[in-house]
Amino acid sequence: GPGRVAAAAGEEVPVEGGPPDHSYSLSSGTTSEELLRKLNEQRDIIALLEVKMKEMKGSIRRLRLAEAQLREEIREKDRLLHAATAGTRKRHGL
């Protein structure tokens, strides 16, 4: 049809600005409609990945906060432990 990409049968249509053997190179039978569908699929995937990345960044932030709190608790327990064992020196290894 008129929406068909012009190319000799069986030939690969080089992707604009890319090498002909590019992984996304399309067969001669690819219509502009199919091309649009593929591009929309790519856009949907990219949008999903961006959402996932934001979620992961949020998770990392929460983990860092939790880690900081745990480190603070450990420091506090170490202080108490050292204070409790300062006289005896029995548990000096801790």
MDAnalysis code that builds the backbone (N, CA, C; Angstrom):
import MDAnalysis as mda
import numpy as np

u = mda.Universe.empty(282, n_residues=94, atom_resindex=np.repeat(np.arange(94), 3), trajectory=True)
u.add_TopologyAttr("name", ["N", "CA", "C"] * 94)
u.add_TopologyAttr("resid", np.arange(1, 95))
u.add_TopologyAttr("resname", ["GLY", "PRO", "GLY", "ARG", "VAL", "ALA", "ALA", "ALA", "ALA", "GLY", "GLU", "GLU", "VAL", "PRO", "VAL", "GLU", "GLY", "GLY", "PRO", "PRO", "ASP", "HIS", "SER", "TYR", "SER", "LEU", "SER", "SER", "GLY", "THR", "THR", "SER", "GLU", "GLU", "LEU", "LEU", "ARG", "LYS", "LEU", "ASN", "GLU", "GLN", "ARG", "ASP", "ILE", "ILE", "ALA", "LEU", "LEU", "GLU", "VAL", "LYS", "MET", "LYS", "GLU", "MET", "LYS", "GLY", "SER", "ILE", "ARG", "ARG", "LEU", "ARG", "LEU", "ALA", "GLU", "ALA", "GLN", "LEU", "ARG", "GLU", "GLU", "ILE", "ARG", "GLU", "LYS", "ASP", "ARG", "LEU", "LEU", "HIS", "ALA", "ALA", "THR", "ALA", "GLY", "THR", "ARG", "LYS", "ARG", "HIS", "GLY", "LEU"])
u.atoms.positions = np.array([
    [0.821, -1.215, 0.000],
    [0.000, 0.000, 0.000],
    [0.844, 1.249, 0.000],
    [0.229, 2.429, 0.039],
    [0.982, 3.686, 0.016],
    [1.811, 3.882, 1.280],
    [1.431, 3.210, 2.385],
    [2.168, 3.354, 3.633],
    [3.395, 2.463, 3.701],
    [3.657, 1.704, 2.647],
    [4.757, 0.743, 2.661],
    [6.109, 1.431, 2.463],
    [7.118, 0.942, 3.182],
    [8.465, 1.483, 3.028],
    [9.029, 0.943, 1.723],
    [9.473, 1.850, 0.848],
    [9.969, 1.436, -0.465],
    [11.316, 0.742, -0.337],
    [11.404, -0.479, -0.851],
    [12.660, -1.222, -0.866],
    [12.488, -2.447, -1.734],
    [13.560, -2.901, -2.345],
    [13.501, -4.123, -3.133],
    [13.167, -5.281, -2.211],
    [12.412, -6.243, -2.704],
    [11.979, -7.378, -1.888],
    [13.172, -8.088, -1.258],
    [13.039, -8.382, 0.044],
    [14.070, -9.141, 0.738],
    [15.201, -8.299, 1.276],
    [15.301, -7.049, 0.856],
    [16.381, -6.183, 1.346],
    [16.031, -5.595, 2.709],
    [17.066, -5.298, 3.471],
    [16.866, -4.618, 4.741],
    [16.818, -3.113, 4.472],
    [15.884, -2.435, 5.129],
    [15.817, -0.981, 4.993],
    [16.718, -0.394, 6.071],
    [17.770, 0.332, 5.694],
    [18.658, 0.903, 6.712],
    [17.908, 1.882, 7.599],
    [18.119, 1.790, 8.884],
    [17.510, 2.738, 9.818],
    [18.206, 4.080, 9.618],
    [17.415, 5.122, 9.561],
    [17.943, 6.463, 9.321],
    [19.116, 6.767, 10.260],
    [20.262, 7.071, 9.687],
    [21.419, 7.441, 10.486],
    [22.110, 6.280, 11.166],
    [21.630, 5.061, 10.931],
    [22.239, 3.902, 11.579],
    [22.713, 2.893, 10.553],
    [23.569, 1.973, 10.953],
    [24.048, 0.951, 10.015],
    [22.907, 0.023, 9.587],
    [22.988, -0.552, 8.385],
    [21.906, -1.414, 7.893],
    [21.701, -2.661, 8.763],
    [22.746, -3.118, 9.445],
    [22.609, -4.328, 10.259],
    [22.207, -4.019, 11.704],
    [21.763, -2.796, 11.935],
    [21.271, -2.382, 13.247],
    [20.206, -3.371, 13.733],
    [20.204, -3.649, 15.043],
    [19.303, -4.665, 15.586],
    [17.826, -4.314, 15.360],
    [17.532, -3.033, 15.142],
    [16.141, -2.633, 14.904],
    [15.808, -2.495, 13.429],
    [16.765, -2.852, 12.556],
    [16.472, -2.706, 11.126],
    [15.274, -3.585, 10.770],
    [14.446, -3.087, 9.901],
    [13.168, -3.731, 9.617],
    [13.139, -4.280, 8.191],
    [12.372, -5.327, 8.022],
    [12.256, -5.914, 6.685],
    [11.482, -4.979, 5.769],
    [11.619, -5.197, 4.484],
    [11.014, -4.308, 3.476],
    [9.494, -4.230, 3.598],
    [8.870, -5.256, 4.184],
    [7.413, -5.292, 4.279],
    [6.842, -4.471, 5.416],
    [7.674, -3.770, 6.146],
    [7.192, -3.017, 7.306],
    [6.417, -1.782, 6.859],
    [5.191, -1.679, 7.336],
    [4.375, -0.500, 6.996],
    [4.603, 0.583, 8.037],
    [4.262, 1.811, 7.671],
    [4.409, 2.930, 8.609],
    [3.529, 2.704, 9.843],
    [2.420, 1.999, 9.647],
    [1.515, 1.685, 10.753],
    [2.218, 0.766, 11.761],
    [2.893, -0.268, 11.235],
    [3.638, -1.197, 12.095],
    [4.791, -0.476, 12.787],
    [5.429, 0.418, 12.043],
    [6.540, 1.192, 12.585],
    [6.067, 2.048, 13.760],
    [4.918, 2.703, 13.577],
    [4.343, 3.515, 14.646],
    [4.021, 2.670, 15.866],
    [3.460, 1.467, 15.623],
    [3.117, 0.568, 16.725],
    [4.380, 0.183, 17.500],
    [5.451, -0.132, 16.768],
    [6.723, -0.494, 17.401],
    [7.272, 0.673, 18.231],
    [7.197, 1.875, 17.652],
    [7.690, 3.056, 18.369],
    [6.878, 3.306, 19.633],
    [5.547, 3.123, 19.543],
    [4.692, 3.310, 20.720],
    [5.009, 2.288, 21.803],
    [5.298, 1.039, 21.370],
    [5.689, -0.003, 22.325],
    [6.971, 0.399, 23.039],
    [7.941, 0.895, 22.260],
    [9.215, 1.342, 22.837],
    [8.975, 2.454, 23.855],
    [8.097, 3.408, 23.490],
    [7.809, 4.535, 24.380],
    [7.168, 4.051, 25.677],
    [6.240, 3.079, 25.555],
    [5.596, 2.518, 26.746],
    [6.622, 1.854, 27.655],
    [7.549, 1.106, 27.057],
    [8.592, 0.413, 27.825],
    [9.465, 1.438, 28.543],
    [9.847, 2.495, 27.824],
    [10.690, 3.541, 28.416],
    [9.963, 4.211, 29.579],
    [8.670, 4.498, 29.404],
    [7.881, 5.128, 30.466],
    [7.831, 4.228, 31.707],
    [7.632, 2.921, 31.468],
    [7.608, 1.960, 32.575],
    [8.941, 1.923, 33.302],
    [10.032, 1.911, 32.538],
    [11.370, 1.881, 33.125],
    [11.626, 3.132, 33.960],
    [11.157, 4.278, 33.481],
    [11.338, 5.527, 34.231],
    [10.604, 5.471, 35.557],
    [9.378, 4.907, 35.545],
    [8.613, 4.760, 36.790],
    [9.360, 3.830, 37.744],
    [9.861, 2.710, 37.209],
    [10.602, 1.745, 38.034],
    [11.846, 2.389, 38.638],
    [12.551, 3.203, 37.837],
    [13.750, 3.874, 38.329],
    [13.423, 4.816, 39.477],
    [12.313, 5.568, 39.348],
    [11.898, 6.471, 40.427],
    [11.590, 5.687, 41.694],
    [10.885, 4.541, 41.528],
    [10.556, 3.692, 42.679],
    [11.834, 3.190, 43.346],
    [12.808, 2.764, 42.524],
    [14.065, 2.244, 43.057],
    [14.834, 3.332, 43.801],
    [14.831, 4.551, 43.252],
    [15.510, 5.665, 43.923],
    [14.869, 5.926, 45.275],
    [13.546, 5.850, 45.335],
    [12.829, 6.017, 46.599],
    [13.211, 4.930, 47.588],
    [13.288, 3.681, 47.096],
    [13.672, 2.550, 47.951],
    [15.084, 2.730, 48.490],
    [15.992, 3.166, 47.628],
    [17.386, 3.386, 48.040],
    [17.455, 4.451, 49.129],
    [16.686, 5.542, 48.941],
    [16.650, 6.600, 49.958],
    [16.185, 6.054, 51.304],
    [15.087, 5.248, 51.270],
    [14.560, 4.673, 52.516],
    [15.575, 3.739, 53.161],
    [16.248, 2.927, 52.350],
    [17.260, 2.004, 52.873],
    [18.417, 2.760, 53.515],
    [18.828, 3.863, 52.880],
    [19.925, 4.665, 53.443],
    [19.537, 5.269, 54.790],
    [18.274, 5.729, 54.890],
    [17.799, 6.272, 56.166],
    [17.776, 5.194, 57.235],
    [17.258, 4.002, 56.861],
    [17.199, 2.881, 57.803],
    [18.599, 2.487, 58.247],
    [19.541, 2.475, 57.301],
    [20.929, 2.138, 57.612],
    [21.519, 3.141, 58.609],
    [21.273, 4.419, 58.375],
    [21.788, 5.468, 59.262],
    [21.225, 5.291, 60.675],
    [19.919, 4.969, 60.759],
    [19.294, 4.760, 62.072],
    [19.910, 3.555, 62.774],
    [20.124, 2.462, 62.019],
    [20.718, 1.258, 62.600],
    [22.137, 1.521, 63.098],
    [22.908, 2.252, 62.299],
    [24.273, 2.590, 62.712],
    [24.263, 3.399, 64.012],
    [23.304, 4.319, 64.114],
    [23.181, 5.148, 65.317],
    [22.832, 4.269, 66.516],
    [21.909, 3.312, 66.319],
    [21.539, 2.389, 67.408],
    [22.738, 1.558, 67.838],
    [23.516, 1.063, 66.867],
    [24.701, 0.254, 67.163],
    [25.708, 1.080, 67.958],
    [25.934, 2.347, 67.525],
    [26.858, 3.229, 68.258],
    [26.400, 3.402, 69.701],
    [25.085, 3.606, 69.883],
    [24.531, 3.796, 71.220],
    [24.727, 2.538, 72.075],
    [24.464, 1.362, 71.486],
    [24.631, 0.102, 72.222],
    [26.095, -0.146, 72.551],
    [26.978, 0.203, 71.610],
    [28.420, 0.074, 71.866],
    [28.831, 0.951, 73.047],
    [28.322, 2.191, 73.074],
    [28.638, 3.098, 74.180],
    [28.194, 2.488, 75.506],
    [26.959, 1.973, 75.530],
    [26.423, 1.370, 76.754],
    [27.248, 0.158, 77.162],
    [27.581, -0.672, 76.167],
    [28.352, -1.884, 76.433],
    [29.726, -1.543, 77.006],
    [30.401, -0.573, 76.363],
    [31.732, -0.174, 76.837],
    [31.656, 0.448, 78.236],
    [30.604, 1.215, 78.483],
    [30.417, 1.827, 79.805],
    [30.207, 0.736, 80.842],
    [29.411, -0.305, 80.487],
    [29.083, -1.386, 81.427],
    [30.300, -2.262, 81.706],
    [31.195, -2.405, 80.709],
    [32.330, -3.314, 80.867],
    [33.636, -2.573, 81.133],
    [33.563, -1.265, 81.256],
    [34.783, -0.453, 81.429],
    [35.542, -0.852, 82.692],
    [34.786, -1.160, 83.764],
    [35.429, -1.506, 85.030],
    [36.120, -2.862, 84.977],
    [35.476, -3.877, 84.423],
    [36.005, -5.242, 84.487],
    [37.045, -5.535, 83.412],
    [36.934, -4.925, 82.221],
    [37.829, -5.149, 81.077],
    [37.779, -6.603, 80.583],
    [36.811, -7.391, 81.097],
    [36.682, -8.791, 80.708],
    [36.359, -8.933, 79.222],
    [35.454, -8.070, 78.720],
    [35.001, -8.189, 77.330],
    [35.687, -7.145, 76.473],
    [36.958, -6.915, 76.710],
    [37.704, -5.885, 75.998],
    [37.676, -6.114, 74.475],
    [37.544, -7.375, 74.043],
    [37.498, -7.696, 72.616],
    [36.344, -7.049, 71.876],
    [35.266, -6.752, 72.566],
    [34.138, -6.076, 71.928],
    [34.456, -4.594, 71.877],
])
